[in-house]
Each structure stands twice: as C-alpha cells, then as structure tokens.
Amino acid sequence: MKTGLNGAATLTAVIALTGAAAQASDLVVSNWDGYMAPDAIEAFNAETGNAAELVLHATNEEIMGKLIASDGKGYDVVFVSSPFAEVLNNLGLTETLDPAKLPNLANLYPAAMELSHDPGNTFSVPYAWGTTGLCYRADMVSEAPDSWMDLLQPADDVSGKTTMLATDRWLLAAGQLAKGYSVNETDEAKMGEVRDLLIDAKGTLLAYDDTTFYAKLVSGEASLVHAWDGWCNYGIAENAEIKYTIPSEGSDLWVDTMVILKASENKDAAYDFINYILDADTHRWAAENILYKVPNQAAMDGLDPAVLEAYPNMGMAPEKMLKFEQLRDVGEAQRAYARLVSEIRAAD
Amino acid sequence: MPRRSEQRPGHAGTKTVVNVIDRKPTYLMAPALAWLTCFMVIPCLLILALAFFRRGIYGGIEYTFTLENVALVFDPLYAGIFLKSAWIAGLAAGVAVVIGYAAAYAIASMPRRYQPMLLFFAVLPFWSNYLVRTYAWIVLLNREGLITGLARWMGYEGEMPRLLYTEGAVVVGLIYNYLPFVILACYAPLSRLNPEISEASRDLGASGWTTFRRVTLPMTVAGIATGFVFVFVLSIGNFVTPALLGGGQFQMIGNLVYDQFLKSNDWPFGAALSMFLIAIMMGLLTLQTFATERASGGRVPQT
C-alpha cells in the first residue's frame, strides 16, 4: 500500500498540487506518484481524445483533506485506499457507478466484486490489492517466522533488528491480529491489551518505518520487518534471500481503489479512464512494474511467469486473500486509534 | 532564519545610530509589516481559531464551539510529550551553547583578519539542505554505516552499540544543525568586547579563569541567552530530525502536530497543540529579548 510519509515529499506535493488542481482541464486524475505507467495519461488521451491531467498526492490523508475541504470539486478520478473510499462514500462525495459504462469490469476476478467495503463495486473499483505480513532475511534468522509474535516478541538473534509499520492502522493491526482480534476492533479493554503488547514490542524494535524497511533488509540493518507484500518484493528484487510470509494468525486485505467524484463534470471521460485502466495490458503494467497484485484476472493471467517465480506472493489466489479482513473505516474510533498510537510512541 | 542571526552581530551596534537619525522613515517598515500580517499573523490566527471547533467524524471541521481540544493538551499523555520535547530541546540547547561558546571564544581570540573566514566555515553547513544533512547522519550512524565500518576496519569484532534511532541521535542531530546559530550569537558580544577590560582585570591580579568567569562571561551572557533560546525554540518544534534520526520511536511535539494535520486529519487538536507550542516559543523569545535589552542596556554607558 502506498503511503509515502516523508515529510518533505508531502510538503513538496502539497505545494505542487495547490497550483495544479486549480487549472481547467477535461479530466483531473489524482494518484500516488509512480502508481501507474508513466505514459498512461498520454496513451489514454491519444486513444480517447481526452485531455486528462495527472496530479499527485503523497498520502491518502492528503487527498482526503483536499476533497473534504472542496466537497469533492476539482477532481474527477482519485486513487485512494479502501477505508478512505468508504469515507468518501459516507460523505456522499462518490458517484454511484454504472457498470454498463465499465465493460472492462468483466476482466476482474469474481472475488474482486465481493470486497467487504463495497460489495458489487457500487462506488469504487479495486486497482491493486494484497496482504500485510512479515518480510525477512532467510540467511539472518535462525528460524523462519510464522507468527506475529515472532515480530512482537522476537528471538534474541532478531531482537533490535526488526521494524514495524508506523501508519496507525497497520501498526495496531499487528497487535490486533496477534491477539486474535479483528483488525477493526474498537473495544476499549481489548485495545488496551493491544497497546500493552505493542509497547512491550517497541523495546525490541530498530525503528518504526513505512518507507525504507525493505532497504534496511537489503543492507542487513534489519533482519525481520513488518511489510506490505508489494514492498517486500522490492527487497526480494535486490536480494533473493529475502522472503515474504503471512503469519498463521492472518493478515489484513488491503485494497487501493479508484473512485469517481460526484462533483465531477466529466463523468463520461472519468468512466473511460477507469475502463482504460482496467484493460488487461494497462493493468498488467502495475503488476509487472510495481510488483503489486492487481485484481484483474485477464491482466494476471498474462503475467510473465518469471515474475511469479521470483516473487511467489504475486501468485496468491484471490479466494485466499479474501479470507482476510479489510481495514474498514471506524468513524469516531479513529481518534481513539490515533491516541493509542501516540501512547505507544510516547512510551519509553 | 539564518539571515536573522547573521545580522545579529551588527544589531546592537546600529541601535545607537537609529536613535541619532530619529524615527522618520518608519513607513519603510510598512512592506515588511504588511507581509508578516497577511502571510503570517492572519493565517496563524485562522489556525488558532480552529482549536475551538469540533473535528468532523471523517476529519474536516464541525463548527460547534468546544474547549475539549484545549483541555486535551493537558491530558497527561500529551503534556508528557510536551515535557519530553522540552527536555530534548533543552539538552540540545545546553550542549550547543557549551560547544558554540567555546568555538566563538576561540574565533574571537584569533587575529582579526582570520575571523571572517573562520565564521564562514562555521556557517558553511547551513548552505546545504537540511534534509541532506540529516540523511548524512543516517549514513554515518546506521548499523551498517560508516562508524561501524570504521570500527570493524580497526579490528573491532563485537556488536556495536546502537547509534541510530535513539534519543541521543536526535539530540546530536539537533545540536549539529543549530550549532552555527550559537556560534554567531556568542561571537557577536565576544568580538565587541574591549580587550583592555580583560587586561585591566589581569593587571589587578585576577587569574585567567577568574577574569573569564567574572569579567568576560557576564559581559557576553546575552549572546549565550540568545543562542540557547534559538536552539531551544527551533528544536522543540522540530519534527524532521526526530522522525529521521529517532526512527519514529518517540514523539516530539512537532511530530504530534504534524500527525494531527497530515495523518489523523484532526485539525482542531493540531491547532490546540500548535497554540501552546507558539505560546511557549513567544514567551521564551520575549524573555530572551528582555535579557538582551538589559545586558546591552548595562553596557551602553561604556561605549
């Protein structure tokens, strides 16, 4: 899942965006940097005669802040993670999708139409999906990890060489899964246990890291990290000793989606754009280049077998992924989550 | 910021001149005042106003008056983060003052013609990007980094203590980044010191140490106060260094504010936190200004 959290990158993107989004254009698409083919917009314009323009956001939170402030005006299609798509829908900012205008929906796996945040894809179309698990150096751990507790209470040889994701929901999810709770658990007592577990784990960590954990594995600075499958693949690309595993307690299923804003004045072009992305060849670009699984059967069937061989998690069956719970929007409990994370971060 | 302190050395010197030419060209301040009002004071007031509204369920602002955000700042959790930040900022400022004062003293003792060059070297790091300088520390301190590599090359076999992602790394990073401020702030009064005063002290039988302690130090304490407050104020609100060198393992108040605005979308609480942070900074800067005024006021009769 994309979450570039680097402060400077965010600020630069904010500055770049304030100017860009205001310009008149046929179609404004907001996406993370590098999350689709560099020539995707150009090719789409050439194919359909539109004048689409790409603007970038560094984080979900950044684009959410803008969309909420502008009531969804100024953007036509945005790429956001599923809990945020859910919020946009709850706020009434998303367009109810007309499947007739998206013939390429037929390319998606049947499982991709049953996502719990939006069964039947009524307001969002999945773009990429995957799991969150453990990424490790097989040559640096004495035993392959198979439980979240291997991360949270690491063996002596791994202690001090682990990292955890810093984003609130995934940080908490590691504790929630380890305890056997839902990744959307909000019960105060249960979340207190999760907090205590994570505070204990903090003492064994090298760092909280959302962006460079795979590089720490490659350099040998870390030997076991909490990772999104796609990002673990970046480590595997540089060192074949790096492996990805989903702990026995399970994972979350993360889904990044595309939504059309209700305030869009170019809805036909917006449909065309999403349909263009869902084309098998366009969508395959993401799988082959970003190494994220895409929920597009036609695209995945045509995937280079060498990719599946080098990155075994790319071949995970959609039915298997669907067994994992998605992170859902938790509404008011979000503030409690933020507080728990502050407590963990502030603990000595 | 760097400009402000670079101008400091001349600041007290021009004060008397201003009095001589009277206050006629006050209108020349208008552009600067207008700029500050439009782009700093008003936006700050708008942000502060947010502190008194409720956060919408999905982020955003619900325009219902409430004091809960302000009250939340005093919650032991967040008050503790304030104290922790103050401790780290104070430690960084204290160490920076000791190192910076010593360096400034050495520079001021050099022959006059070398001093500008030495000051130039002291501020040289300022001319490179803050992020680049901080990342350089990561390269230096990480477990597979230069320091470890050097120790291994020299034959050290054991496990190195962890250098990066510690409180110490953050303090070191802050000191490193703000040291030039302290050197400049301390150099200003030291360079203006009339050497005859120290000579007189020694003629009257005081040892070198006594002269320093009872003559030089009291006369340059304003520079120390300025340097200390600058480093403290810049450090307590810093969020880049704790994030990069602290590995996110402890939060400073700057990180907390950053998170409220850019991650939790909780602008009202972020605004309440910033309000207190700004209040602390303003209070300290005001104190420092008074201290400097008093110190320089006491020196006026001598010049």
HADDOCK unambig.tbl for C-alpha pairs under 7 A between the chains (distance, minus, plus):
assign (segid A and resid 61 and name CA) (segid B and resid 262 and name CA) 6.20 0.50 0.50
assign (segid A and resid 61 and name CA) (segid B and resid 263 and name CA) 5.59 0.50 0.50
assign (segid A and resid 61 and name CA) (segid B and resid 265 and name CA) 6.82 0.50 0.50
assign (segid A and resid 62 and name CA) (segid B and resid 262 and name CA) 6.37 0.50 0.50
assign (segid A and resid 65 and name CA) (segid B and resid 265 and name CA) 6.91 0.50 0.50
assign (segid A and resid 68 and name CA) (segid B and resid 60 and name CA) 6.42 0.50 0.50
assign (segid A and resid 69 and name CA) (segid B and resid 60 and name CA) 6.92 0.50 0.50
assign (segid A and resid 87 and name CA) (segid B and resid 58 and name CA) 6.72 0.50 0.50
assign (segid A and resid 206 and name CA) (segid B and resid 165 and name CA) 6.99 0.50 0.50
assign (segid A and resid 207 and name CA) (segid B and resid 165 and name CA) 6.41 0.50 0.50
assign (segid A and resid 207 and name CA) (segid B and resid 247 and name CA) 4.61 0.50 0.50
assign (segid A and resid 207 and name CA) (segid B and resid 248 and name CA) 6.41 0.50 0.50
assign (segid A and resid 207 and name CA) (segid B and resid 249 and name CA) 6.19 0.50 0.50
assign (segid A and resid 208 and name CA) (segid B and resid 247 and name CA) 5.65 0.50 0.50
assign (segid A and resid 208 and name CA) (segid B and resid 248 and name CA) 5.37 0.50 0.50
assign (segid A and resid 208 and name CA) (segid B and resid 249 and name CA) 6.38 0.50 0.50
assign (segid A and resid 209 and name CA) (segid B and resid 247 and name CA) 6.92 0.50 0.50
assign (segid A and resid 219 and name CA) (segid B and resid 144 and name CA) 7.00 0.50 0.50
assign (segid A and resid 221 and name CA) (segid B and resid 143 and name CA) 5.57 0.50 0.50
assign (segid A and resid 221 and name CA) (segid B and resid 144 and name CA) 6.01 0.50 0.50
assign (segid A and resid 331 and name CA) (segid B and resid 57 and name CA) 5.99 0.50 0.50
assign (segid A and resid 331 and name CA) (segid B and resid 58 and name CA) 6.49 0.50 0.50
assign (segid A and resid 332 and name CA) (segid B and resid 57 and name CA) 5.64 0.50 0.50
assign (segid A and resid 338 and name CA) (segid B and resid 264 and name CA) 6.71 0.50 0.50
assign (segid A and resid 343 and name CA) (segid B and resid 77 and name CA) 6.72 0.50 0.50
assign (segid A and resid 345 and name CA) (segid B and resid 249 and name CA) 5.69 0.50 0.50
assign (segid A and resid 345 and name CA) (segid B and resid 250 and name CA) 5.06 0.50 0.50
assign (segid A and resid 345 and name CA) (segid B and resid 251 and name CA) 5.97 0.50 0.50
assign (segid A and resid 346 and name CA) (segid B and resid 81 and name CA) 6.63 0.50 0.50
assign (segid A and resid 346 and name CA) (segid B and resid 250 and name CA) 5.29 0.50 0.50
assign (segid A and resid 346 and name CA) (segid B and resid 251 and name CA) 5.73 0.50 0.50
